[in-house]
Amino acid sequence: MEGFSVTAIEKLNETNYSSWSTRMEFYLRGQKLREIITIPPPKDEKLLEDWKQKVYKIMYILAVTTEDQFLPRIKESKSPKEAWDTLSTIFARTNEARLQRLENELMSLS
């Protein structure tokens, strides 16, 4: 992914969680960062420093690819996994509510 900037990814908003999360998965895998989200910190000091740097990179990537209004929700996250799970929870509920509303509108048209 040489020459590809994370800022080219459309920012996460109320309507694009599915496409955003797919792009983020691919981007993080391409940068060899995705696995950091799920593994615990290593005990070895040298490995721990490298792990922390990757964690900071992921948090930065999440911050620059998320609309500003959602940053307070992930600001205090202790890990990228916690931030990712927070965003997932927010937008899973939003999408469910939107689907329910659309379903109700369709039923009222019938």
C-alpha positions in Angstrom: 0.0 0.0 0.0 2.8 2.3 -0.8 1.7 5.8 -1.6 -1.8 5.2 -0.2 -2.9 7.6 2.4 -5.4 6.6 5.2 -7.0 10.0 4.7 -8.3 8.7 1.3 -10.7 6.5 3.2 -14.1 8.2 3.6 -14.7 9.2 7.2 -17.1 7.1 9.3 -20.5 8.8 9.6 -24.1 7.8 10.4 -24.6 6.1 7.0 -21.5 4.3 5.9 -20.4 2.0 8.8 -20.5 -1.2 6.6 -18.3 0.2 3.8 -16.0 2.1 6.2 -15.4 -1.0 8.4 -14.6 -3.1 5.3 -12.1 -0.5 4.0 -10.6 -0.2 7.5 -10.2 -4.0 7.7 -8.4 -4.2 4.4 -6.2 -1.1 5.2 -5.2 -2.4 8.6 -4.4 -5.9 7.2 -2.3 -4.3 4.4 -0.4 -2.3 7.0 0.1 -5.5 9.1 -1.8 -3.8 12.0 -5.1 -5.7 12.1 -3.8 -8.5 14.4 -2.7 -5.9 17.0 -6.4 -5.2 17.7 -6.9 -8.7 19.0 -3.6 -9.7 20.7 -2.7 -8.8 24.2 0.4 -6.7 24.9 3.6 -8.8 25.0 5.6 -9.2 28.2 9.0 -8.6 26.6 9.9 -4.9 26.9 11.4 -4.6 23.4 8.3 -6.2 21.8 6.1 -4.2 24.1 7.5 -0.9 22.7 6.9 -2.1 19.1 3.3 -3.2 20.1 2.6 0.2 21.7 3.7 2.1 18.5 1.4 -0.1 16.4 -1.5 0.6 18.9 -0.8 4.4 18.6 -0.9 4.1 14.8 -4.2 2.3 14.8 -5.7 4.8 17.2 -4.5 7.6 14.9 -6.0 5.8 11.9 -9.3 5.4 13.7 -9.3 9.1 14.7 -8.6 10.5 11.2 -11.2 8.2 9.5 -14.0 9.0 11.9 -16.2 12.1 11.8 -15.4 14.6 14.6 -18.7 14.1 16.4 -17.8 10.5 17.2 -14.3 11.1 18.5 -15.4 11.7 22.1 -16.9 8.2 22.1 -13.4 6.6 21.4 -11.2 9.2 23.0 -10.9 7.4 26.3 -10.6 3.9 24.8 -7.8 1.9 26.5 -7.1 -0.1 23.3 -7.9 -0.1 19.5 -10.2 -3.1 20.2 -12.2 -1.1 22.7 -12.5 1.8 20.2 -13.4 -0.5 17.4 -16.0 -2.3 19.5 -17.5 1.1 20.6 -17.9 2.2 17.0 -19.3 -1.1 16.0 -21.9 -1.0 18.8 -22.9 2.6 18.0 -23.4 1.9 14.3 -24.9 -1.6 14.7 -27.7 0.0 16.8 -28.1 2.9 14.4 -28.4 0.6 11.4 -30.9 -1.6 13.2 -33.0 1.4 14.1 -32.8 2.7 10.5 -33.9 -0.7 9.2 -36.8 -0.9 11.6 -37.9 2.6 10.6 -37.7 1.7 6.9 -39.6 -1.5 7.5 -42.4 0.5 9.3 -42.6 2.9 6.4 -42.9 0.1 3.9 -45.7 -1.5 5.9 -47.6 1.8 6.1 -47.4 2.1 2.3 -49.0 -1.3 1.8 
